[in-house]
Amino acid sequence: MVTTEIQKNNLLRLVGRKLTDAQLEESLHQIKAPIDSIEGGSLIIEVNGDRPDLLSAGGIARSLKGYLGIEKGLPDEKFKSGGAIVNVDPSVKGVRDFIVCAIIEDVKISDDDLKDLIQIQEKLTLTHGRKRKKVAIGLHDMAALQGPFRYKAVDPDSVSFVPLGKAKNMTMREIVEAHEKGIEYGGIVSEHKKWPIIMDFRNQVLSFPPVINGALTELSTSTRKIFVDITGTDFHACNIALNIICQDFSDRGAKVKTVDVKYGKKTIVTPETTPEKMELKVGYANSLLGMQLSAKQIIEALGKQRISATIKAGNSLECQIPRYRADFMHSVDLIEEVALGYGYNNFEPKPPSVFTKGGILQRTKLIDAVTDLMVGAGFLQVNTPVLTNSRIAAKSLSEIPQIKIKNPISEEYGNLRSSLLPQMIDALSKNTHNPYPQKLFEIGFVAKPSPKSPVRASNDLHLAAVFATSTSNLVDISGTLLDMLKMLNIPFNPLKTGLKMLIPGRQAKIEGKLGGKTSEIAILGEIHPLVLENFKLEVPVCAFEVNLEGFLTN
């Protein structure tokens, strides 16, 4: 959740209807933008991270108009060509690949509107834009600019301009080293030899994305024509952000004009506003909602959510989703919109049709039994994050491949762990100031690539334990593991293995009979000296890791 501050009078002016505080609070709650608090004339509103279009007064007003029946279906989008051109130089590839732009004319900005514009810019880049790493937004007064514009990457010492908040020229490198925004966001581009910049025909600097805009194009209440630039690493995300801003201006009566973005011989007209199409089967929607809504009722409900729909053959609907929405991945998302448009308060509660009896899951019983054993053996339980990074895996010489996250928030948490031991060893390295012996264990899930699975990954419950002391050896750790297998009545057989993480000749794999099949269920051994050196551990460490998933079949 993220909070945004909206002026109540400004919101009601955009909606075009008078509402009491009680009516406003109820309506906002129904469109998934509940009021956190009311402070004077300001509303502090909580917005889900998947609804960046509700971060501004314009976006909330647009949704309220639909919910209240003032306007239904797709908003009118009459974006004509502005004739402007942005030439994208190949030098930005691999630095910050994408740019989308628009021109806003006949702008009338009040003090409240200016605050709202600054806020939507900041909130969008913080959430949807992943702190400007994925998407960064620039809004510029066009009075002093002349197209065509250029987007390219340059030597950071070769270009200087006056950045926002300063009164003198600074090179791009000086901005990153001395400007507050440069210190905060410069790290996004500083690893590259060349940094991105946007200039007009006269070489005037509009922006050094994603760091800072030029002072030359600073917005004010006298601004009448705005140039919008959005740069980033994902075209789809950039286009959504541009559509949000353009739709907000359009709803305020401004004229939005498109810009031709040229990538060599290829030209993309931005913003791309063609609605996304998605099919929804009436029967499927009713089965999930537990209702008997007609196709017309579903179309009416979707219309209140600003989604247009038409009836197709086979009792299905073709739905058109506005391009400023970023939260549609499956037809289930459409069904949620049907429920919101129909109104949760209009659903009639029904008693359950199936009798169920509560009980403890077998998985929970197993976890409790193993936890009791490990605590009884003198081990202290720890919990490490499921998200990890390839650096820890490399330091531990782990040979199990990890699943990488496509768009991680940070490199520190860019992978899903495939084994517990690397993070357990890392936990020991962070506790060298505590006395030895140290005996730690963790029961948690790991994710492993699994091509046969529908999601191409398996989610398995593991147990790992480490024992660190000056006299630690294989005998110390093996007793605990073997006692656990005997307690759970699992036949087992130790065999030789050759894992890089463990000392050769001081390690073993354990095969056990689970569900009538013999399979590898555990590894144990003494941690290799190279791993200890990588983690700056000065005492021997012995460890084991068990895949508990198969135990549930016994």
Secondary structure, DSSP 8 states (H G I E B T S, - for coil): -EEEEEEHHHHHHHHTS---HHHHHHHHHHTT--EEEEETTEEEEEE-TT-GGGSSHHHHHHHHHHHTTSS-SS-----EEEEEEEEE-GGGTTTS-EEEEEEEES----HHHHHHHHHHHHHHHHTTTTTTTSEEEEEEEGGG--S-EEEEEE-TTT-EE-BTT-SS-EEHHHHHHHSHHHHHHGGGTTTSSSEEEEE-TT--EEEETTTEEBGGG---TT---EEEEEEES-HHHHHHHHHHHHHHHHHTT-EEEEEEEEETTEEEEES----EEEEEEHHHHHHHHT----HHHHHHHHHHTT-EEEEETTTEEEEEE-TT----SSHHHHHHHHHHHH-GGGS-----SS-------HHHHHHHHHHHHHHHTT-EE----SEE-HHHHHHTT--S--EE-SS-S-GGG-EE-S-SHHHHHHHHHTTTTS-S-EEEEEEEEEEEE-TTSTTSEEEEEEEEEEEESTT--HHHHHHHHHHHHHHTT--EEEE----TTEEEEEEEEEEEEETTEEEEEEEEEEE-HHHHHHTT--S-EEEEEEE-GGGGG-
